[in-house]
Amino acid sequence: MDVTADRDFDDWADILAFHWEAGVDVAIGEVPVDRFAESAAEPSRPRAPAAPARDSAAGAAGLAPRSPAPSRNQPAYPSAPATPTLVTQPPDEAVMGAREAARAAASLDELKAILDGFEGCALKRTASRLVFADGNPAAKVMFVGEAPGRDEDQQGLPFVGRSGKLLDLMLAAIGLDRTSAYIANVIPWRPPGNRTPTPQETAVCLPFIARQIELADPDILVCLGGPSAQALLGTTEGITKLRGRFMDYDTGTRTIRAIATFHPAYLLRTPLGKRFAWRDMLAVEALLAGKGGA
């Protein structure tokens, strides 16, 4: 058995696993292109030399001139096809369009249909499907994360991957499940490669999640993670300072209690944070029972 080959295979498997976990799960071209070699060759590419006199003489004699020798710097692979330019709205127009579209929704079903047809967010073009919500929209407590991941993008439901399984355990610990809680995200489309949404993407999606909260009308809003809390609660504080404190959230029709806690994905990476999340969930349980939230 070739031990070296076996080790090389393990290395490649680890690399592929790393990219898969990072969200790189689709190829965008059939032919690999070495952009570094292309960039290095570009500045030193010589200009086409003037035709030699003998070629002129050959042309005058009716003979075809010789083709110039290929440049050493010219890549041997075919050029990648040009990427089409996507026409997008200016940021201010996209946000205003989102606000008008969100206000037009009279129900959660209408809001979902409006989001399905909304073209003001570029994330929709790269995502597989809309990830709107899961759980019971009539529940007293609503959980809101930041954005869908790969599993959520494939199934069209929020929190169905490893983070979702941990969230289910967190809900069960205080006597809840997906029939007694409503779950959504600030961003309803998966960012490519699970990257962090840009401020513009968050601003465009914010009117929709705000309207979704208003229409669901929960008694308690739980922000899962710093980005969700910052977007919905209008603060710049980090999650370690925000978590565990009850604040007021104006739904547009009334004021409800809101609390931030660690995102399940963070807890998977940092298990020591689970004890603090447990305290936050106990505070939610007490508020639901009418025993806390001061």
C-alpha positions in Angstrom: 0.0 0.0 0.0 1.3 3.4 -0.9 1.3 5.3 2.4 2.2 8.6 0.7 -0.8 8.4 -1.7 -3.1 7.5 1.2 -1.8 10.6 3.1 -2.3 12.8 0.1 -5.9 11.5 -0.3 -6.6 12.4 3.4 -5.2 15.9 2.9 -7.4 16.5 -0.1 -10.4 15.1 1.8 -9.7 17.5 4.7 -9.5 20.4 2.2 -12.8 19.5 0.5 -14.4 19.1 3.9 -13.2 22.6 4.9 -14.6 24.2 1.8 -17.9 22.3 2.2 -18.3 23.6 5.8 -17.4 27.1 4.6 -20.3 26.9 2.1 -18.3 26.3 -1.1 -20.7 23.7 -2.5 -21.0 24.5 -6.1 -18.5 25.0 -9.0 -18.9 28.2 -11.1 -16.9 27.0 -14.1 -15.9 23.9 -15.9 -12.3 24.9 -16.6 -10.0 26.1 -13.8 -8.3 29.4 -14.4 -5.0 30.4 -12.9 -5.7 34.1 -12.1 -2.3 34.6 -10.6 -0.5 33.5 -13.7 -2.9 35.7 -15.8 -2.2 38.8 -13.7 1.5 38.2 -13.8 1.5 37.9 -17.5 -0.6 40.9 -18.2 2.0 43.7 -17.5 4.8 42.1 -19.4 2.8 41.0 -22.5 4.7 42.4 -25.5 3.0 44.4 -28.2 2.6 42.7 -31.5 5.7 43.3 -33.6 5.5 45.1 -37.0 5.4 42.7 -39.9 8.9 41.9 -41.2 9.9 43.0 -44.7 10.0 39.4 -46.0 6.3 39.0 -44.9 5.5 42.1 -46.9 7.4 40.7 -49.8 5.6 37.4 -49.4 2.3 39.2 -49.4 3.2 41.0 -52.6 4.1 37.7 -54.2 0.7 36.3 -53.2 2.0 34.1 -50.4 0.3 34.0 -47.0 2.5 35.5 -44.3 3.8 33.3 -41.5 1.8 33.3 -38.2 3.7 34.9 -35.3 5.0 32.4 -32.8 2.8 32.1 -29.6 4.0 34.2 -26.7 5.4 32.3 -23.7 3.4 34.4 -21.4 0.1 33.6 -23.1 -1.9 31.1 -21.0 -2.4 27.7 -22.5 -6.0 27.4 -21.2 -9.1 29.0 -22.6 -10.3 32.3 -21.2 -13.2 32.1 -18.7 -16.5 33.4 -20.1 -17.3 37.0 -19.1 -19.6 37.2 -16.1 -22.8 39.1 -16.9 -23.3 42.4 -15.1 -26.3 42.4 -12.8 -28.4 45.5 -12.9 -29.3 46.4 -9.3 -31.2 49.3 -7.8 -29.5 52.1 -6.0 -29.4 51.3 -2.2 -31.9 54.1 -1.3 -34.4 53.0 -3.9 -34.1 49.4 -2.9 -34.8 50.2 0.8 -37.7 52.4 -0.1 -39.1 49.7 -2.4 -38.8 47.2 0.5 -40.6 49.5 2.9 -43.5 50.0 0.5 -43.7 46.3 -0.4 -43.7 45.3 3.3 -46.4 47.8 4.2 -48.6 46.3 1.5 -48.8 42.9 3.2 -51.9 42.4 5.3 -51.0 38.9 6.4 -48.0 36.6 6.8 -49.0 34.7 3.7 -49.2 37.9 1.7 -45.8 39.0 3.1 -44.2 35.7 2.0 -45.7 36.1 -1.5 -44.4 39.6 -1.7 -40.9 38.4 -0.7 -41.1 35.7 -3.3 -41.6 38.4 -6.0 -39.2 41.0 -4.6 -36.2 41.7 -6.7 -34.5 44.5 -4.7 -32.0 42.2 -2.9 -29.2 40.7 -4.8 -29.1 37.7 -2.4 -32.2 36.3 -4.0 -30.3 35.7 -7.3 -27.7 33.4 -5.6 -30.0 31.6 -3.1 -31.8 28.4 -4.0 -35.1 29.5 -2.3 -36.7 31.8 0.1 -36.4 30.9 3.8 -39.4 32.6 5.3 -40.3 31.1 8.7 -41.0 27.9 10.7 -43.1 27.1 13.7 -46.4 28.5 14.9 -47.1 32.2 13.9 -49.6 32.4 16.7 -47.0 31.6 19.3 -46.3 34.0 22.2 -42.5 33.9 21.6 -40.6 34.6 18.3 -37.0 33.7 17.7 -35.1 35.7 15.0 -31.6 34.8 13.7 -29.4 36.5 11.2 -29.5 34.6 7.9 -30.0 31.0 6.5 -27.2 28.6 6.0 -26.7 25.8 3.5 -29.2 23.4 5.0 -31.8 26.1 5.4 -31.3 27.1 1.8 -31.9 23.6 0.6 -35.0 22.9 2.7 -36.5 26.4 2.7 -36.9 26.5 6.5 -34.9 28.3 9.2 -32.7 26.5 11.7 -32.7 23.0 10.3 -29.0 22.2 10.4 -26.7 21.6 13.3 -27.7 25.0 14.8 -31.4 24.1 14.4 -30.9 20.9 16.3 -29.3 22.8 19.2 -32.1 25.4 19.1 -34.6 22.6 19.3 -32.9 21.4 22.5 -32.8 24.9 23.9 -36.6 25.2 23.3 -37.3 21.8 24.8 -35.3 22.8 27.9 -38.0 25.4 28.7 -41.0 23.4 27.5 -41.2 24.8 24.0 -41.0 23.3 20.5 -41.8 24.4 17.0 -45.5 24.2 17.6 -45.2 26.7 20.4 -42.6 29.1 19.0 -42.2 31.1 15.8 -38.8 31.2 14.1 -37.4 33.4 11.3 -34.3 35.3 10.2 -33.5 39.0 9.5 -32.2 37.9 6.0 -34.6 35.5 4.2 -32.0 34.4 1.6 -28.7 32.6 2.1 -25.6 34.8 1.5 -23.2 33.0 -0.9 -20.7 30.8 1.0 -22.5 31.7 4.3 -20.7 35.1 4.3 -21.8 37.9 6.5 -24.6 40.0 5.0 -23.6 43.5 3.9 -25.2 46.5 5.7 -27.1 47.3 2.5 -28.5 43.7 2.3 -29.6 44.0 5.9 -31.2 47.4 5.4 -33.2 46.1 2.4 -34.4 43.1 4.3 -35.1 44.9 7.6 -38.6 46.2 6.6 -39.8 42.7 5.8 -38.7 41.1 9.1 -40.1 44.1 11.0 -43.5 43.6 9.3 -43.2 39.9 9.9 -42.8 40.5 13.6 -45.7 43.0 13.6 -48.0 40.5 11.8 -47.0 37.6 14.0 -47.5 39.9 17.1 -45.6 37.8 19.7 -45.4 38.7 23.4 -41.6 38.1 23.5 -39.0 38.6 20.8 -35.7 36.6 21.2 -32.8 37.8 19.0 -30.4 35.0 18.3 -26.9 36.5 17.9 -25.4 40.0 17.8 -26.3 40.8 14.2 -30.0 40.0 14.8 -30.1 42.1 18.0 -28.2 45.0 16.4 -30.5 45.1 13.4 -33.8 44.8 15.3 -33.0 46.6 18.5 -31.0 49.5 16.9 -27.9 49.1 18.9 -24.2 48.8 18.3 -23.3 46.9 21.4 -21.9 43.4 21.1 -23.8 40.3 22.0 -21.8 39.7 25.3 -23.1 43.0 26.6 -26.6 42.8 25.1 -27.5 39.3 26.1 -29.6 38.6 29.1 -31.2 42.1 29.3 -34.8 42.7 28.5 -35.6 45.7 26.3 -38.6 47.2 24.7 -39.4 46.5 21.0 -42.0 48.5 19.1 -43.7 46.2 16.7 -45.6 49.1 15.1 -48.8 48.4 16.8 -47.6 47.8 20.4 -44.5 47.5 22.6 -43.3 44.0 23.5 -40.4 42.6 25.5 -37.2 41.6 23.7 -34.1 39.8 24.8 -30.8 38.8 23.0 -28.9 35.6 23.5 -26.1 33.8 21.8 -26.7 32.2 18.4 -26.7 28.4 18.4 -23.9 28.4 15.8 -21.8 30.4 18.3 -22.6 27.9 21.0 -21.5 25.0 18.8 -18.1 26.7 18.5 -17.9 28.0 22.0 -19.6 25.5 24.4 -18.7 27.6 27.5 -21.3 30.1 26.3 -24.1 27.6 26.9 -24.4 28.4 30.6 -25.2 32.0 29.7 -27.7 31.0 27.0 -29.3 28.7 29.6 -29.8 31.7 31.9 -31.4 33.7 29.0 -33.8 30.9 28.2 -34.8 30.6 31.8 -35.5 34.3 31.8 -37.7 33.8 28.7 -39.5 30.9 30.5 -40.1 33.1 33.5 -41.5 35.9 31.4 -43.8 33.6 29.6 -45.1 32.4 33.0 -45.6 36.0 34.1 -42.8 35.9 36.6 -40.1 38.1 35.1 -39.0 40.6 32.5 -38.5 43.7 34.6 
